């Protein structure tokens, strides 16, 4: 499941036998593709997410391993995706 809403693309990963809610910021996705916000709608953000899904999910899992479960969901930011 992938949903764009607000300033995030929301997705889930399996961690520790549970489904964990995660999200990646719109800014991180746009910076990855070197795009301006004015050219990006929800469909384009999801397409960018899909292109980089494996990497984004690995980053989310790494954050879960470091920080554990979060009731507010794990957030993949520009600093994570575009070091």
Backbone bond lengths (Angstrom), bond angles and torsions (degrees), N, CA, C in turn:
res aa  C-N    CA-C-N  psi(-1)  N-CA   C-N-CA  omega(-1)  CA-C   N-CA-C  phi
1 X - - - 1.435 - - 1.525 109.19 -
2 X 1.319 116.40 127.47 1.460 122.97 177.36 1.524 107.23 -134.05
3 X 1.324 116.22 127.14 1.457 120.88 -178.45 1.520 108.73 -136.41
4 X 1.328 116.87 132.37 1.460 120.94 174.07 1.511 107.68 -95.92
5 X 1.318 115.10 131.80 1.454 119.62 178.32 1.508 110.63 -161.19
6 X 1.303 116.14 137.77 1.456 119.22 -177.84 1.510 110.08 61.83
7 X 1.305 116.53 -132.07 1.463 121.83 -179.79 1.520 112.28 -101.94
8 X 1.335 117.03 23.89 1.463 121.77 -175.27 1.518 111.83 -138.53
9 X 1.341 114.28 158.77 1.457 121.77 162.83 1.524 104.64 -110.26
10 X 1.306 116.42 122.57 1.458 123.36 -177.29 1.526 109.21 -94.90
11 X 1.335 116.08 140.75 1.457 121.91 178.73 1.521 108.39 -153.10
12 X 1.298 117.08 171.77 1.465 121.37 178.36 1.527 109.18 -126.43
13 X 1.336 114.65 153.16 1.466 122.00 173.23 1.521 107.53 -134.31
14 X 1.307 115.85 157.69 1.458 120.23 174.61 1.521 108.13 -94.70
15 X 1.325 115.23 129.50 1.465 120.65 -179.77 1.526 108.18 -146.40
16 X 1.303 115.88 124.23 1.460 120.17 179.11 1.509 113.75 62.18
17 X 1.318 116.38 31.44 1.455 120.95 179.76 1.518 114.10 79.10
18 X 1.335 116.45 6.33 1.464 120.66 179.88 1.522 109.88 -123.14
19 X 1.311 115.03 157.66 1.456 121.13 174.85 1.531 107.67 -89.97
20 X 1.318 116.72 123.55 1.464 122.35 -178.69 1.525 109.79 -110.96
21 X 1.310 115.90 133.99 1.461 121.52 176.05 1.527 108.98 -76.65
22 X 1.322 114.90 137.03 1.459 121.43 179.32 1.522 108.84 -139.31
23 X 1.302 115.62 164.62 1.461 120.11 174.00 1.519 108.97 -153.60
24 X 1.318 113.97 153.74 1.454 121.51 176.63 1.524 106.35 -121.92
25 X 1.327 116.16 140.18 1.456 118.95 -176.51 1.524 111.19 -73.18
26 X 1.322 113.78 148.87 1.463 120.75 175.08 1.530 110.01 -57.93
27 X 1.320 116.68 -41.37 1.465 121.60 -179.30 1.522 111.23 -60.72
28 X 1.330 117.18 -42.26 1.469 120.53 179.34 1.524 110.84 -61.56
29 X 1.333 116.12 -43.71 1.467 119.82 179.76 1.525 111.48 -65.62
30 X 1.322 116.48 -44.70 1.463 119.63 -179.50 1.520 111.55 -65.82
31 X 1.323 117.15 -39.95 1.466 119.94 177.66 1.524 111.18 -63.78
32 X 1.331 116.53 -37.06 1.476 120.39 179.54 1.525 110.70 -60.06
33 X 1.329 116.01 -38.68 1.468 121.46 -177.70 1.531 112.76 -96.94
34 X 1.331 116.39 -0.06 1.464 122.42 -178.54 1.535 111.59 55.80
35 X 1.335 114.35 49.56 1.462 121.32 -179.64 1.523 110.40 -114.85
36 X 1.304 115.14 156.50 1.457 122.40 175.91 1.527 109.11 -90.50
37 X 1.316 115.92 149.01 1.461 120.81 -179.55 1.525 112.06 -60.48
38 X 1.317 117.15 -31.74 1.466 118.93 -176.54 1.531 112.44 -68.01
39 X 1.336 117.61 -15.89 1.456 120.78 -179.82 1.529 112.81 -101.35
40 X 1.329 117.28 5.33 1.461 119.23 -173.08 1.522 111.59 -119.10
41 X 1.314 115.82 119.78 1.457 122.09 171.82 1.519 108.80 -104.04
42 X 1.322 115.84 -177.90 1.462 120.14 -178.78 1.525 112.23 -58.68
43 X 1.311 117.55 -41.95 1.473 120.45 -178.85 1.521 111.11 -62.55
44 X 1.328 116.66 -41.37 1.464 119.29 -179.99 1.524 111.15 -68.38
45 X 1.339 117.45 -38.49 1.459 119.82 177.81 1.526 111.01 -62.53
46 X 1.321 117.16 -40.80 1.459 119.84 177.50 1.519 110.52 -65.32
47 X 1.327 117.81 -39.76 1.469 120.90 178.09 1.529 111.02 -62.27
48 X 1.315 117.31 -41.00 1.473 120.95 177.37 1.525 109.15 -63.81
49 X 1.339 116.26 -44.98 1.461 119.91 178.24 1.526 110.66 -57.07
50 X 1.322 117.14 -46.65 1.465 120.93 -178.19 1.531 110.89 -60.24
51 X 1.339 117.29 -41.14 1.471 120.55 178.89 1.525 112.03 -61.67
52 X 1.311 117.06 -32.42 1.466 121.50 -175.15 1.531 112.46 -114.17
53 X 1.318 115.83 17.51 1.468 121.77 -173.47 1.521 113.43 -54.42
54 X 1.303 118.23 -49.36 1.467 120.97 -176.13 1.528 110.62 -58.49
55 X 1.312 116.87 -45.68 1.463 120.55 -179.72 1.534 111.12 -65.69
56 X 1.332 116.64 -43.84 1.464 121.17 -178.93 1.534 110.52 -63.59
57 X 1.319 116.82 -42.47 1.464 119.88 178.69 1.522 110.97 -65.10
58 X 1.325 117.99 -38.69 1.476 120.92 177.45 1.529 110.52 -63.56
59 X 1.328 116.72 -40.94 1.463 120.27 178.01 1.526 111.02 -64.32
60 X 1.324 116.91 -40.50 1.462 120.76 178.18 1.528 110.73 -64.58
61 X 1.317 117.33 -43.06 1.464 120.91 178.48 1.525 111.31 -63.71
62 X 1.323 116.94 -39.30 1.467 120.59 177.60 1.528 110.43 -62.94
63 X 1.323 117.14 -40.57 1.469 120.25 177.14 1.527 110.78 -64.80
64 X 1.324 116.89 -40.51 1.463 119.99 177.30 1.525 111.05 -61.51
65 X 1.321 117.00 -41.03 1.458 120.86 179.48 1.526 110.98 -64.76
66 X 1.327 117.01 -38.12 1.469 121.16 179.64 1.528 111.89 -75.32
67 X 1.320 116.41 -42.73 1.461 121.20 -169.74 1.521 114.21 -104.91
68 X 1.325 117.07 -16.60 1.454 119.92 -176.07 1.517 111.08 79.10
69 X 1.310 115.66 -172.33 1.461 122.77 -177.77 1.524 110.54 -64.56
70 X 1.312 115.65 142.08 1.461 121.09 176.11 1.513 109.01 -126.66
71 X 1.335 116.90 127.82 1.463 120.49 178.24 1.523 111.85 -65.83
72 X 1.327 116.78 -23.37 1.461 120.94 -177.06 1.519 112.08 -94.53
73 X 1.256 119.64 -2.53 1.462 128.28 -179.08 1.514 111.50 87.84
74 X 1.308 114.38 154.75 1.460 121.76 177.79 1.518 107.71 -82.00
75 X 1.322 115.83 136.60 1.462 120.34 -179.30 1.525 109.21 -115.34
76 X 1.326 116.49 123.25 1.462 122.70 173.23 1.532 106.30 -92.03
77 X 1.328 115.98 122.14 1.464 121.52 -174.06 1.528 111.13 -109.45
78 X 1.309 114.56 178.02 1.463 120.90 176.41 1.528 110.46 -57.52
79 X 1.327 116.34 -41.43 1.467 120.14 -179.23 1.523 111.75 -62.04
80 X 1.331 117.35 -31.32 1.470 121.27 178.40 1.525 111.13 -76.72
81 X 1.318 116.53 -46.73 1.460 122.05 -171.16 1.516 113.36 -85.51
82 X 1.325 116.62 -25.92 1.461 120.84 -175.02 1.531 110.16 -131.16
83 X 1.344 117.28 62.40 1.473 119.49 -175.59 1.521 113.10 -65.38
